Amino acid sequence: MDRVVLDEWHVVAALESLLPGQEFPTRLFNTDLTLVRPAGDIVAAWPAASGKALPVCVRHGHVWTSLGTPAEPLFDLPFPLAAAGSMAIDVPPERVLDAFRDDGAVTPHPYCVLREHAAAALFIQPVDDDRCIVHLLARDEAGRAAARLEFAALKPILESQVPEGLPQPGTGSWYPVASSSDLAPRHIFHTALAGQELALWRDDACLANVWENRCPHRGVRLTIGTNLGTALRCQYHGWEFASGSGRCAILPARVTTYPCVERYGLVWTSLAGAPEDIPDLGAAYWQPVRAVFVEAPMAEAAAELPHRDGLKLFLQPVSDDRTVIHGLSSDPAVSLREHDELLTRLRDRIEGGEA
């Protein structure tokens, strides 16, 4: 994990939930912790695996610790707030942050949202990659009741929603989404499959990546960012996501990644995990031809595909009404220009431009 994150203070419990003298188990960034409150506001914390004492701070009615060495004291609040309850939720902390940010909210900490207009706040405890604990705060009893009600209503919605970029029906096969030559050094290639926008890129070690074209922080397209050679940098806040894993180098966030195979000069992916292997096409030589974009559903394009020796055609369903035709030639005697002319006529016929 990035040192900047390790050195932050992170909330791990409401003080009122720790009974004097009793051990309180919890978790932070995939690490099991034990808390003990001997008396008053004195709290000790240590990782269950090592037993080494961690720094502890008790503020705003909550216990905070760090897996590193905090360089700064914990932030102040503009007015006193009291704990309103804590709830676990099976979604990444970033999705909770996005759901609770509004025009009047400020973020004094990467995992805190302060609503000054409502005199309320929430502190988020990242438990695992896809789970967190939300600690609610408000100024008075009415505000605390409202905060609990709002989060109780939002929790099942967030947990039941299918996040953007997860596999969609009918996309459990391998599809070509680009030519290998489209992934030029330090370039990001923009395409889509079954309505899902994709960002394709190659790192400096020649590893090809197929990612959801969306930064998990604020939803900005990654294709307008920068290919650093080892990671993609989002244009908005500069978050960097590592090649291969898609993990953020600054905060515990991750881009949705898809399986990627380069074969026959094409880049193949699937939105529903890695299906069976790509079929062996038999010939020893295959040369990609220029892909053709067609304004028609995949079924209409498939009905018009010609059968020609030495030419294999594959369809990429971009959306409900758009398709890309990818071709492979196994005959060196046929020029790429001839194939290009063939596919251009095919596109015109599918779109109704030629009788």
C-alpha positions in Angstrom: 0.0 0.0 0.0 1.1 3.5 -0.7 3.1 5.2 2.1 0.9 8.3 2.0 -2.2 6.2 2.9 -0.4 4.2 5.6 0.7 7.5 7.3 -2.8 8.9 7.5 -5.0 8.7 10.6 -7.9 6.3 10.0 -11.0 5.8 12.1 -11.4 2.3 13.6 -14.2 2.6 16.2 -16.6 4.9 18.0 -15.3 5.4 21.5 -18.6 4.5 23.1 -18.4 1.0 21.5 -15.3 0.1 23.5 -16.2 -1.4 26.9 -13.5 -0.7 29.5 -11.0 -3.5 29.9 -12.4 -5.6 27.0 -10.7 -6.3 23.7 -12.4 -5.0 20.7 -11.6 -6.7 17.3 -11.8 -4.7 14.1 -10.1 -4.4 10.7 -8.3 -1.7 8.7 -7.0 -2.1 5.1 -7.1 -6.0 5.2 -5.3 -6.0 8.6 -6.9 -7.4 11.7 -6.6 -5.1 14.7 -7.3 -5.3 18.4 -8.3 -2.3 20.5 -8.4 -2.1 24.3 -9.8 0.8 26.4 -8.3 0.5 29.9 -10.2 3.6 31.1 -11.6 6.9 30.0 -10.2 8.1 26.7 -7.1 5.9 26.9 -7.1 3.4 24.1 -4.4 1.0 22.9 -4.3 -0.6 19.4 -2.2 -3.3 17.8 -2.3 -5.6 14.7 -3.5 -9.1 15.8 -0.6 -10.7 13.9 2.3 -8.8 15.4 1.1 -7.3 18.6 3.2 -4.1 18.0 1.6 -1.0 19.4 0.1 1.4 16.9 -0.3 5.2 17.3 -3.7 6.1 18.7 -5.7 9.3 18.7 -9.1 9.8 20.3 -11.0 12.7 18.7 -14.6 13.6 17.7 -15.9 10.7 19.8 -14.0 8.1 17.8 -10.7 6.1 18.0 -8.2 6.7 15.2 -5.0 4.8 14.4 -2.5 4.5 11.6 -0.6 1.6 10.0 2.3 4.0 9.4 3.6 7.2 11.1 1.2 10.2 10.9 3.1 13.4 10.3 0.1 15.7 11.0 -2.4 15.9 13.8 -6.0 14.9 13.0 -8.2 17.6 11.4 -10.6 19.8 13.4 -14.3 20.1 13.0 -16.0 23.5 12.8 -18.5 22.5 15.4 -18.9 19.6 17.9 -20.5 16.4 16.6 -21.5 13.3 18.5 -21.5 9.7 17.3 -24.7 8.6 15.7 -23.9 4.9 15.1 -21.7 2.7 12.9 -22.8 0.4 10.1 -20.9 -2.1 7.9 -21.5 -2.0 4.2 -20.3 -4.4 1.5 -19.1 -1.9 -1.1 -15.8 -0.1 -1.6 -15.3 3.1 0.5 -15.1 5.2 -2.6 -18.7 4.4 -3.6 -19.9 5.5 -0.2 -18.0 8.8 -0.5 -19.5 9.4 -4.0 -23.0 8.7 -2.6 -22.7 11.2 0.3 -20.9 14.0 -1.5 -23.2 16.9 -2.4 -22.8 20.6 -3.2 -22.4 21.6 0.4 -20.0 18.8 1.4 -16.3 19.1 2.2 -13.7 16.3 2.6 -11.2 17.2 5.4 -9.8 13.7 5.1 -9.7 11.2 2.2 -12.3 9.0 4.0 -14.4 11.7 5.7 -17.3 13.8 4.4 -18.5 16.8 6.4 -21.9 18.4 5.6 -21.7 21.8 7.2 -25.1 22.8 6.1 -26.6 19.7 7.8 -24.3 19.8 10.8 -23.4 16.1 10.1 -20.5 14.0 9.0 -19.5 10.5 8.3 -16.1 8.8 8.9 -15.4 5.8 6.7 -13.2 2.9 7.9 -11.8 0.9 4.9 -12.0 -2.7 6.0 -11.2 -4.6 2.8 -11.2 -3.7 -0.9 -15.0 -4.2 -1.1 -16.1 -3.6 2.5 -16.1 -0.7 4.9 -17.6 0.6 8.1 -19.4 3.9 8.1 -19.3 5.9 11.4 -22.1 8.6 11.4 -22.0 11.9 13.4 -24.5 14.7 13.9 -24.9 17.7 16.2 -28.2 16.8 18.0 -30.5 13.9 18.5 -32.7 14.8 15.6 -29.7 15.0 13.3 -28.4 11.7 14.5 -31.7 10.0 13.9 -31.9 11.5 10.4 -28.3 10.4 9.6 -29.1 6.8 10.7 -32.3 6.8 8.6 -30.6 8.1 5.5 -27.8 5.6 5.6 -30.1 2.7 6.5 -32.1 3.6 3.4 -29.1 4.0 1.1 -27.2 0.9 2.3 -29.3 -1.8 0.6 -29.4 0.3 -2.6 -25.6 0.6 -2.8 -25.1 -3.1 -2.0 -27.6 -4.3 -4.6 -26.5 -2.0 -7.4 -24.4 -3.6 -10.1 -21.5 -1.2 -10.5 -20.7 0.1 -14.0 -18.3 -2.1 -15.8 -19.4 -5.5 -14.4 -20.1 -8.3 -16.8 -23.3 -7.8 -18.9 -25.5 -10.5 -20.3 -24.4 -12.0 -23.6 -20.8 -10.9 -23.3 -19.3 -14.1 -22.0 -17.3 -14.8 -25.2 -14.0 -13.5 -26.5 -14.4 -10.5 -28.8 -11.7 -8.6 -30.7 -11.7 -5.0 -29.6 -8.6 -3.6 -31.4 -5.7 -4.5 -33.6 -2.4 -4.9 -31.7 -1.0 -2.0 -33.7 -3.7 0.2 -32.2 -2.0 0.1 -28.9 0.9 2.4 -29.7 3.5 3.2 -27.0 2.3 5.7 -24.4 -1.2 5.8 -26.1 -4.6 5.1 -24.8 -7.1 3.5 -27.2 -10.8 4.2 -26.8 -13.5 1.7 -27.8 -16.6 -0.1 -26.4 -18.0 -3.6 -26.1 -21.8 -4.2 -25.6 -22.2 -0.6 -24.5 -19.3 -0.7 -22.0 -16.7 1.9 -22.8 -13.1 0.5 -22.7 -9.7 2.0 -22.3 -7.0 -0.1 -24.0 -3.3 0.6 -23.5 0.1 -1.0 -23.5 2.7 -0.5 -20.9 6.5 -0.1 -21.5 6.9 -3.8 -20.9 4.5 -4.5 -23.8 1.7 -5.8 -21.6 -1.7 -5.0 -23.0 -4.5 -3.8 -20.7 -8.3 -3.7 -21.2 -9.9 -1.6 -18.6 -13.3 0.1 -17.9 -13.0 3.6 -19.2 -13.9 5.2 -15.9 -11.8 6.4 -13.0 -13.4 4.8 -9.8 -13.0 8.2 -8.0 -15.2 10.6 -9.9 -16.0 8.7 -13.1 -13.8 10.6 -15.5 -12.8 8.8 -18.7 -9.3 7.3 -18.4 -8.8 7.8 -22.1 -8.3 11.5 -21.6 -5.6 10.8 -19.0 -1.9 9.9 -19.5 -0.2 6.6 -20.3 2.9 6.8 -18.0 4.3 3.5 -19.3 3.7 1.7 -16.0 0.4 3.2 -15.0 -2.5 5.3 -16.3 -2.9 8.7 -14.7 -6.4 10.2 -14.4 -6.7 13.7 -15.8 -8.9 14.9 -13.0 -7.2 14.4 -9.7 -4.0 12.7 -10.9 -4.7 9.3 -9.4 -2.5 6.6 -11.0 -3.5 3.0 -11.6 -0.9 0.3 -12.1 -0.6 -1.8 -15.3 -2.0 -5.3 -14.8 -3.7 -4.9 -11.4 -5.4 -1.6 -12.0 -4.7 -0.7 -8.4 -4.3 3.0 -7.4 -0.9 4.0 -6.2 -2.2 6.7 -3.8 -5.4 5.3 -2.3 -7.0 1.9 -1.9 -9.0 2.0 -5.1 -8.9 -0.1 -8.3 -10.1 0.2 -11.9 -12.3 -2.5 -13.2 -10.1 -4.7 -15.4 -11.0 -7.3 -18.0 -9.1 -10.3 -19.3 -6.9 -9.6 -22.3 -5.3 -11.8 -24.9 -3.3 -10.8 -28.0 -3.6 -13.3 -30.8 -3.4 -13.2 -34.6 -2.5 -9.5 -34.3 -5.8 -8.7 -32.5 -6.6 -7.7 -28.9 -9.4 -9.9 -27.5 -11.4 -9.4 -24.3 -14.5 -10.6 -22.5 -16.8 -8.7 -20.1 -17.8 -11.9 -18.2 -14.4 -13.3 -17.0 -12.1 -15.5 -19.1 -14.2 -18.0 -21.1 -12.8 -20.9 -23.1 -9.6 -20.3 -25.0 -9.7 -18.5 -28.3 -10.2 -21.1 -31.1 -7.2 -22.1 -33.2 -7.6 -20.7 -36.7 -5.3 -23.3 -38.2 -3.2 -21.3 -40.5 0.4 -20.3 -39.6 0.0 -16.8 -41.1 -2.6 -14.3 -40.2 -2.5 -10.6 -41.0 -5.1 -8.1 -39.6 -6.9 -6.0 -42.1 -8.4 -2.6 -41.5 -11.4 -2.8 -39.1 -14.7 -1.3 -40.4 -17.2 0.5 -38.3 -20.9 -0.2 -39.2 -24.0 1.6 -38.1 -26.0 -1.6 -37.6 -26.7 -4.2 -34.9 -24.4 -7.2 -34.7 -27.1 -9.6 -35.9 -27.7 -7.6 -39.1 -23.9 -7.4 -39.8 -23.6 -11.2 -39.2 -26.3 -12.0 -41.7 -24.3 -10.2 -44.5 -20.8 -11.6 -43.8 -19.3 -13.2 -46.8 -17.5 -16.5 -46.8 -14.2 -16.3 -48.6 -11.1 -18.5 -48.5 -8.2 -16.9 -46.7 -10.3 -14.3 -44.9 -11.8 -14.6 -41.4 -14.2 -11.9 -40.1 -15.1 -11.3 -36.5 -17.7 -8.9 -35.0 -17.3 -6.5 -32.1 -20.8 -5.4 -30.8 -20.0 -1.8 -29.8 -23.6 -1.1 -28.8 -27.1 -2.2 -29.6 -27.0 -0.5 -33.0 -23.2 -0.3 -33.8 -20.7 -3.0 -34.8 -17.1 -3.2 -35.7 -16.0 -5.8 -38.3 -12.4 -7.1 -37.7 -10.7 -9.2 -40.4 -7.8 -11.5 -40.6 -6.1 -12.6 -43.9 -4.1 -15.8 -44.3 -3.3 -15.2 -48.0 -0.2 -13.0 -48.5 -1.0 -12.8 -52.2 -4.1 -10.8 -51.6 -3.3 -7.1 -50.8 -4.7 -5.4 -47.7 -6.1 -2.8 -50.1 -8.3 -5.5 -51.8 -9.6 -6.6 -48.4 -10.2 -3.0 -47.5 -12.3 -2.4 -50.6 -14.3 -5.6 -49.8 -15.1 -4.5 -46.3 -16.0 -1.0 -47.5 -18.6 -2.5 -49.9 -19.8 -4.8 -47.2 -20.3 -1.8 -44.8 -22.3 0.0 -47.5 -24.5 -3.0 -48.2 -25.2 -3.5 -44.4 -26.0 0.2 -43.9 -28.3 0.3 -47.0 -26.0 2.5 -49.0 -25.6 0.0 -51.9 -28.3 -2.2 -53.5 
